[in-house]
Amino acid sequence: MKHTHDARTGASRLTKRSDVTYLAYIDDGQVAQLKHDLLAQGFRMREDVPHAFYGASKNGVSVTAFRNGKLLIQGKGAHDFILFYLEPILLKKVSLGYEELIDPSIAEARIGVDESGKGDYFGPLIIAAVYVDKTVARSLLDLGVADSKQLGAKRIKEMAEVLKRQTVHSVVAIGPEKYNGLYEKISNLNRLLAWGHARALENVLIKKAACKKAILDKFADKSVLNLALMKRAKKIDISFRERAESDVAVAAASVIARHEFVSRLEKLGEEFKMEFPKGAGAAVEEAAKKFVAVHGIEGLAHVAKLHFKISKKVILES
């Protein structure tokens, strides 16, 4: 969907595109009201959606009401659902196509930084940084860019490919072997993250020297980040905050980082001829045991982050 704001009339001309991703926050009362309205509109309800009160779908519109208060709307038919029901009736606000007017900071030039792979035993740690200005921000909103945690694998892949073509960005990839070497020297994940964020940020600032602002998702005390900042980043205003993915620049970085992580994890699987599950749960532990049975304990350093508790458990049982 493309939004074009007409400065002369104040109107917003909306032309539909193939897909929409929209994220909002709703309270318990709105969760109940939405469910009632969806049933009245003939939506097919699902109560088995992970981490959600319910999911619903109808005519190309997918609705998910998460238990943390997030509401995710996606699909080819989502535009009209948002425009004619969700915003005016449930949320009682109108923002679709008017985001910059409601929040002028959306149009500010800035760099968003986020990571992927931090909580995954197998695979690399990826940090991505994306430059956004007024024009780019509008493009990202039209594309439906949102926090990668709220998007499916197919949507992340499609979106990341567009973002890589259309934005100034940097990806810092720390593969398992390098990660383990750095962790052995630093012995602190937050300091390692700070180095990666600082490097990605600096890489974009080299290309966009006039940019004076950056937004990062908070992973530690800001003093940890400050120690890692490089020459250019020390001269700009850095916002280090929780839930930073609500900013479209950070959301774009999260999409690129997640896509890069998944792509590299799949390549690692091809190299070692086995599937490496994401995360750090029971399936990951089983995969680690199978890997050690074939490649030995010493081989783990090539595919996994050794400081995870899984390593000690697998080594003791091998």
C-alpha positions as CSV (number, residue, x, y, z in Angstrom):
1,M,0.0,0.0,0.0
2,K,1.3,3.4,-0.9
3,H,0.4,6.5,1.1
4,T,0.8,9.9,-0.6
5,H,0.0,13.0,1.5
6,D,-1.3,15.9,-0.5
7,A,0.0,19.1,1.1
8,R,-2.5,21.3,-0.7
9,T,-5.6,19.6,0.4
10,G,-4.5,17.8,3.5
11,A,-5.9,14.6,2.1
12,S,-4.1,11.3,2.0
13,R,-4.5,9.3,-1.2
14,L,-4.2,5.6,-0.6
15,T,-3.5,3.0,-3.2
16,K,-3.5,-0.6,-2.1
17,R,-0.5,-2.8,-2.5
18,S,-0.2,-6.6,-2.0
19,D,0.3,-6.7,1.7
20,V,0.1,-4.7,4.9
21,T,1.6,-5.2,8.4
22,Y,0.2,-3.0,11.2
23,L,1.1,-3.1,14.9
24,A,-0.9,-1.4,17.7
25,Y,-1.3,-1.8,21.5
26,I,-4.7,-2.6,23.0
27,D,-6.0,-3.0,26.6
28,D,-8.0,-5.9,28.1
29,G,-11.3,-4.1,27.3
30,Q,-10.3,-3.7,23.7
31,V,-9.2,-7.3,23.5
32,A,-12.8,-8.4,24.5
33,Q,-14.5,-5.8,22.2
34,L,-12.3,-6.8,19.2
35,K,-13.2,-10.5,19.7
36,H,-16.9,-9.7,19.8
37,D,-16.7,-7.5,16.7
38,L,-14.6,-10.1,14.8
39,L,-17.2,-12.8,15.5
40,A,-20.0,-10.5,14.4
41,Q,-18.1,-9.8,11.1
42,G,-17.7,-13.6,10.4
43,F,-14.0,-14.0,11.2
44,R,-12.7,-17.5,11.8
45,M,-11.4,-17.5,15.3
46,R,-8.4,-19.5,16.7
47,E,-7.6,-19.9,20.4
48,D,-4.4,-21.9,19.9
49,V,-2.0,-19.1,18.7
50,P,1.2,-19.1,20.8
51,H,1.5,-16.2,23.3
52,A,-1.9,-14.8,22.1
53,F,-5.5,-14.5,23.4
54,Y,-6.6,-15.4,19.9
55,G,-6.1,-15.1,16.2
56,A,-8.7,-14.5,13.5
57,S,-8.8,-14.5,9.8
58,K,-11.2,-13.5,6.9
59,N,-10.8,-12.4,3.3
60,G,-7.1,-11.8,3.4
61,V,-7.0,-10.2,6.8
62,S,-5.1,-11.8,9.7
63,V,-5.6,-10.5,13.3
64,T,-3.5,-11.6,16.3
65,A,-4.2,-10.3,19.8
66,F,-1.1,-11.1,21.9
67,R,-1.1,-11.4,25.7
68,N,1.5,-8.7,26.0
69,G,-0.9,-6.1,24.6
70,K,0.3,-6.1,21.0
71,L,-2.2,-6.3,18.2
72,L,-0.9,-7.5,14.8
73,I,-2.9,-7.0,11.6
74,Q,-1.6,-8.4,8.3
75,G,-2.7,-9.4,4.9
76,K,-3.9,-8.2,1.5
77,G,-7.3,-7.1,2.9
78,A,-5.8,-5.4,6.0
79,H,-5.9,-1.9,4.6
80,D,-9.7,-1.5,4.5
81,F,-10.0,-3.4,7.9
82,I,-7.7,-0.9,9.5
83,L,-9.1,2.2,7.7
84,F,-12.8,1.5,8.2
85,Y,-13.0,-0.5,11.4
86,L,-9.8,-0.8,13.6
87,E,-8.7,2.8,13.8
88,P,-12.1,4.7,13.9
89,I,-14.1,2.2,15.9
90,L,-11.8,0.2,18.1
91,L,-8.8,2.4,18.6
92,K,-10.6,5.7,18.0
93,K,-7.7,7.3,16.2
94,V,-6.7,7.8,12.6
95,S,-3.0,7.4,11.8
96,L,-2.8,5.2,8.6
97,G,-1.1,7.5,6.1
98,Y,-0.7,10.4,8.6
99,E,2.0,9.0,10.9
100,E,4.4,11.9,10.3
101,L,1.8,14.4,11.3
102,I,0.9,12.6,14.5
103,D,4.5,12.0,15.4
104,P,7.0,14.4,13.6
105,S,10.0,12.4,15.0
106,I,9.2,9.7,12.4
107,A,10.6,12.0,9.7
108,E,13.8,12.8,11.5
109,A,17.1,11.5,10.0
110,R,18.4,8.7,12.2
111,I,20.1,5.3,12.4
112,G,18.3,2.4,13.9
113,V,20.4,-0.6,15.3
114,D,19.2,-4.0,16.4
115,E,20.6,-7.6,16.7
116,S,19.6,-11.1,16.1
117,G,21.0,-14.4,17.3
118,K,21.7,-13.3,20.9
119,G,19.4,-16.0,22.3
120,D,20.2,-18.7,19.7
121,Y,22.7,-21.3,20.6
122,F,23.5,-22.2,17.1
123,G,24.6,-19.8,14.5
124,P,26.1,-16.2,14.4
125,L,25.3,-13.0,16.2
126,I,24.1,-10.4,13.8
127,I,23.9,-6.7,14.3
128,A,22.3,-4.4,11.6
129,A,22.1,-0.7,11.3
130,V,19.8,1.2,9.0
131,Y,19.7,4.9,8.0
132,V,16.3,6.5,7.8
133,D,15.2,10.0,6.8
134,K,11.8,11.5,6.0
135,T,11.6,9.9,2.5
136,V,12.9,6.5,3.7
137,A,10.7,6.5,6.7
138,R,7.6,7.0,4.6
139,S,8.8,4.2,2.3
140,L,9.3,1.8,5.3
141,L,5.9,2.6,6.7
142,D,4.3,1.9,3.3
143,L,6.2,-1.4,3.1
144,G,4.7,-2.4,6.5
145,V,8.0,-2.7,8.3
146,A,7.6,-3.9,11.9
147,D,9.6,-5.7,14.6
148,S,10.8,-8.9,13.1
149,K,9.4,-10.8,16.1
150,Q,5.9,-10.0,14.8
151,L,6.6,-11.2,11.2
152,G,6.6,-14.6,9.6
153,A,9.7,-16.1,7.9
154,K,8.4,-15.5,4.4
155,R,7.5,-11.8,5.1
156,I,10.9,-11.2,6.8
157,K,12.7,-12.6,3.7
158,E,10.7,-10.5,1.3
159,M,11.0,-7.3,3.4
160,A,14.7,-7.8,4.0
161,E,15.5,-8.1,0.3
162,V,13.7,-4.8,-0.3
163,L,15.4,-3.0,2.6
164,K,18.8,-4.1,1.5
165,R,18.2,-2.6,-2.0
166,Q,16.6,0.6,-0.8
167,T,18.5,1.7,2.3
168,V,21.9,2.6,3.5
169,H,22.7,-0.1,6.0
170,S,25.4,-2.1,7.6
171,V,25.5,-5.7,8.8
172,V,28.1,-6.9,11.3
173,A,28.1,-10.7,11.4
174,I,30.0,-12.5,14.1
175,G,30.2,-16.2,13.3
176,P,30.4,-18.8,16.0
177,E,34.2,-19.2,15.9
178,K,34.8,-15.5,16.0
179,Y,32.1,-15.1,18.6
180,N,33.7,-17.7,20.9
181,G,37.1,-16.1,20.5
182,L,35.7,-12.7,21.4
183,Y,33.7,-14.0,24.3
184,E,36.7,-15.8,25.7
185,K,38.6,-12.4,25.7
186,I,35.8,-10.2,26.8
187,S,33.9,-12.7,29.1
188,N,30.8,-10.5,28.9
189,L,27.9,-10.7,26.4
190,N,26.8,-7.1,26.8
191,R,30.3,-5.8,26.1
192,L,30.4,-8.0,22.9
193,L,27.0,-6.7,21.9
194,A,28.2,-3.1,22.5
195,W,31.1,-3.6,20.2
196,G,28.9,-5.0,17.5
197,H,26.4,-2.2,17.8
198,A,29.1,0.4,17.8
199,R,30.7,-1.1,14.7
200,A,27.5,-1.3,12.7
201,L,26.6,2.3,13.7
202,E,30.0,3.6,12.7
203,N,29.8,1.9,9.3
204,V,26.6,3.7,8.5
205,L,27.9,7.0,9.8
206,I,30.9,6.8,7.4
207,K,28.3,6.9,4.6
208,K,25.9,9.3,6.3
209,A,28.2,11.7,8.2
210,A,25.5,14.4,8.5
211,C,23.3,12.2,10.6
212,K,23.1,13.3,14.2
213,K,20.8,10.7,15.8
214,A,20.7,7.0,16.5
215,I,18.2,4.7,18.3
216,L,19.3,1.4,19.8
217,D,17.4,-1.3,21.6
218,K,18.5,-1.4,25.2
219,F,20.5,-4.5,26.1
220,A,22.6,-3.1,29.1
221,D,23.4,0.1,30.9
222,K,24.3,2.9,28.5
223,S,27.8,3.2,30.1
224,V,28.6,-0.2,28.5
225,L,27.7,1.1,25.1
226,N,29.5,4.4,25.6
227,L,32.8,2.6,26.2
228,A,32.5,0.9,22.8
229,L,31.4,3.9,20.7
230,M,33.8,4.9,17.9
231,K,34.9,8.3,16.6
232,R,31.8,9.4,14.7
233,A,29.2,7.8,17.0
234,K,30.6,9.7,20.0
235,K,29.5,13.0,18.4
236,I,25.8,12.1,17.9
237,D,22.7,11.9,20.1
238,I,22.1,8.2,20.9
239,S,18.8,7.0,22.3
240,F,19.2,3.7,24.1
241,R,15.8,2.5,25.0
242,E,13.6,-0.5,25.7
243,R,11.2,-1.7,22.9
244,A,13.1,0.4,20.5
245,E,11.7,-1.7,17.6
246,S,8.6,0.5,17.9
247,D,10.7,3.0,15.9
248,V,10.6,2.1,12.2
249,A,14.4,2.5,11.8
250,V,15.1,0.0,14.5
251,A,12.3,-2.3,13.2
252,A,14.0,-2.2,9.7
253,A,17.3,-3.1,11.4
254,S,15.6,-6.0,13.2
255,V,14.3,-7.4,9.9
256,I,17.6,-7.2,8.1
257,A,19.4,-8.8,11.2
258,R,16.9,-11.6,11.5
259,H,17.0,-12.4,7.8
260,E,20.8,-12.5,7.8
261,F,20.9,-14.7,10.9
262,V,18.4,-17.2,9.4
263,S,20.3,-17.3,6.1
264,R,23.6,-17.9,7.7
265,L,22.1,-20.6,10.0
266,E,20.8,-22.4,7.0
267,K,24.2,-22.2,5.3
268,L,25.8,-23.6,8.4
269,G,23.3,-26.5,8.2
270,E,24.2,-27.2,4.6
271,E,27.9,-27.2,5.4
272,F,27.5,-29.7,8.2
273,K,24.6,-31.6,6.6
274,M,22.2,-31.2,9.5
275,E,19.4,-28.9,10.6
276,F,20.3,-26.4,13.4
277,P,17.2,-25.4,15.3
278,K,16.7,-21.8,16.5
279,G,16.6,-20.8,20.1
280,A,18.0,-22.7,23.1
281,G,15.4,-25.2,24.0
282,A,15.1,-29.0,24.2
283,A,15.3,-29.4,20.4
284,V,18.5,-27.4,20.3
285,E,20.0,-29.6,23.0
286,E,19.2,-32.8,21.1
287,A,20.7,-31.3,17.9
288,A,23.9,-30.4,19.9
289,K,24.2,-34.0,21.1
290,K,23.7,-35.4,17.6
291,F,26.3,-32.9,16.3
292,V,28.9,-33.9,18.9
293,A,28.3,-37.6,18.1
294,V,29.4,-37.0,14.6
295,H,31.9,-34.1,14.8
296,G,33.1,-34.3,18.4
297,I,33.0,-31.8,21.2
298,E,35.7,-29.7,19.6
299,G,33.5,-29.2,16.6
300,L,30.9,-27.3,18.6
301,A,33.0,-24.1,18.5
302,H,32.4,-24.0,14.7
303,V,28.6,-23.9,15.0
304,A,27.5,-22.8,18.5
305,K,28.0,-20.2,21.2
306,L,29.9,-22.1,23.7
307,H,29.1,-20.1,26.8
308,F,25.5,-21.3,26.8
309,K,24.6,-23.8,29.5
310,I,23.8,-26.3,26.8
311,S,27.5,-26.7,26.0
312,K,28.3,-27.8,29.6
313,K,25.3,-30.2,29.6
314,V,26.2,-31.8,26.3
315,I,29.9,-32.1,27.2
316,L,29.1,-33.8,30.5
317,E,26.7,-36.3,28.8
318,S,29.1,-37.1,25.9
